[in-house]
Amino acid sequence: MDDELLSIGSFARRVGLTPSALRFYDDCGVLPPAHVDAVTGYRYYSPDQERRAVLLRRLRAAGVPLPEVGVVLDGTAEQARAVLTAHARRAQDVAAAAQSAIGEVLRSLPGGERRTLARVGGAELSSAVRQVAPSVASGVEFPVLRCVLVELDDQEVRLVATDRYRLAVRTLRPTFTEGAAARLVVDVAELTGIASWALPLAEVDIEVDEHGARLHGEGRSRTLPTAGGTFPDYRLILDGLPTPQIRLITDRSTLRTALQDATGPVVLRTEDQRLVVTDRDGNSVSHPAVHTGPPLRIAFDPAVLVPALEAGVGPDVLLEVSAPDRPVVVRSADQGSFTTLVMPVRTR
């Protein structure tokens, strides 16, 4: 390997990006590393890539969507100019924030109408629905668990789903908000249809008022039907999690493949920086892993853990374990805005 190549940490410091962002841009094909170690999977970058990385950071800081970033980086000067001009025109909407703020004050006066509004990317909203939907319950014992909780406040839009064995939370950062916080309970089937509708839209406004909830984007609107019932207080679960004693990072796809064909509960254990997966019949496979903390031995139902792995992003998955009988936090190593809690099972 070329001695001039930089580790992902060193390159990240040079160009002002985080290592997780560099892994994400590698996954998207926008900024692949110059070299990937075939054994460790570590990424290395060339100094010649610094200019591209800095330009990428500046474009993302300006809010340029990733597909348009690719056009600026790899297209002609004319294409880049057209994309940036169009984005600048859209950015003028930010100037309307002052008018919206004044409108909110006016609506708060006696006789005014209360409204909550949050603006998010259409593809982001669609992705969030796809990630949390597998954690929705399929039975009828608790109808509210067949729904997704949608929370809006002045900083985040959160989608939450649980079937009592899993808890999935995806956080979105809105580009614009106004009004008070709002909570909506939406049937997962309705929300899945909304996700397909929102996918091609650059931006989607989620609007909530006394008349109900709606989504708007590119001149089109769609009603967001809400359901009754009280959604469980997921924050009590998250706040009650003990400090993890074990952290394990491994290849997400490899672990998913090992679990998909497993029969019955599977046992995960660590052995010399490797993860060993053993099914009920005693069949075992192992692959490399980065393990910190005491030795790990924990069991899962594959039907519960596999969907959590499939909903992740990027090549790696991070498992945070506090105890073999407590919920395990499953995170995407490249996407800190999505978290799943998965309950382990008992074995003999």
Secondary structure by P-SEA (a helix, b strand, c coil): cccccccaaaaaaaacccaaaaaaaaaacccccccccccccbbbbcccaaaaaaaaaaaaaacccaaaaaaaacccaaaaaaaaaaaaaaaccccaaaaaaaaaaaaacccbbbbbbbbbbaaaaaaaaaaaccccccccccccccbbbbbbcccbbbbbbbcccbbbbbbbbbccccccbbbbbbcaaaaaaaaaaaccccbbbbcccccccccccccbbbbbcccccccccaaaaaaacccccbbbbccaaaaaaaaaacccbbbbbbcccbbbbbccccbbbbbbbbbcccbbbbbbccccaaaaaaaccccbbbbbbcccccbbbbbccccccbbbbbbbbbcc
